[in-house]
Amino acid sequence: MEFLLKGLKVKVDFILRKEKRGWSIKFKSPDTFLFYSNRIWRDDEIILEMSKHYRFIKRCLNQEEKIYSNSIHLFGKEYELIKEYSDIRRMVLFGDKVYLYTDTEDKNINQQIANQFYYENLSYFVNNHIEKAKQDMGIKFPITIQYKQVKTYYGECLPKRRIVIFQLALAKYDEISILSVIYHELCHFYYQNHQSSFYKRLEEVFPSYREIQARLRRTKYNDAY
């Protein structure tokens, strides 16, 4: 169908996908929008919903900016970031692309969506490796793992409280770099400071630690989120 929105001619193809949750809008160059939903919508309902996203539609049709021109990293690999308007806020990895589903241009809200994406992936990785790391370090007591959005450190250990905190953005780096941070923080249960005995103990179980940490400190990402 076609309709006018503040002087813009908008073409919309409705696509029913019963397996899809909610709805989403995707721009198909050069002038068509794809409206996906798990239920049938009347034309007036689609027009009403599309009207709420005038700025997005105008940018697409006028090509003031690309729908996606950014990328993000996950486990050391760079992925093209594609933004699609949807009433379900989430970020997902599909193939060689990461999709940001959002209904807002608010940078802070979209960062929160990205943080949830990083949390899901980083926590899954940590949960799969923490027990072996504890065994390698000789740690037999239970510990609590937490995650935060911070820029000043990759990880933090609170020995008395038996808590280890990881930076959410650590999910951007390759797996061996993440492992080096895990072992580093676990070593703080034995040594509070970075004295020579700290590194000696750490390198006994993680021989390539210094090399990997040096590479980690040199690696900087300028991601969208």
Sequence and secondary structure as in RCSB ss.txt:
>XXXX:A:sequence
MEFLLKGLKVKVDFILRKEKRGWSIKFKSPDTFLFYSNRIWRDDEIILEMSKHYRFIKRCLNQEEKIYSNSIHLF
GKEYELIKEYSDIRRMVLFGDKVYLYTDTEDKNINQQIANQFYYENLSYFVNNHIEKAKQDMGIKFPITIQYKQV
KTYYGECLPKRRIVIFQLALAKYDEISILSVIYHELCHFYYQNHQSSFYKRLEEVFPSYREIQARLRRTKYNDAY
>XXXX:A:secstr
 EEEETTEEEEEEEEE TTS SEEEEEETTTEEEEEESS   HHHHHHHHHTTHHHHHHHHHTSS S  EEEEET
TEEEEEEEEEESS EEEEETTEEEEEES   HHHHHHHHHHHHHHHHHHHHHHHHHHHHHHHT  S  EEEEE  
SS SEEEEGGGTEEEEEGGGGGS HHHHHHHHHHHHHTTT SS  HHHHHHHHHH TTHHHHHHHHHH       
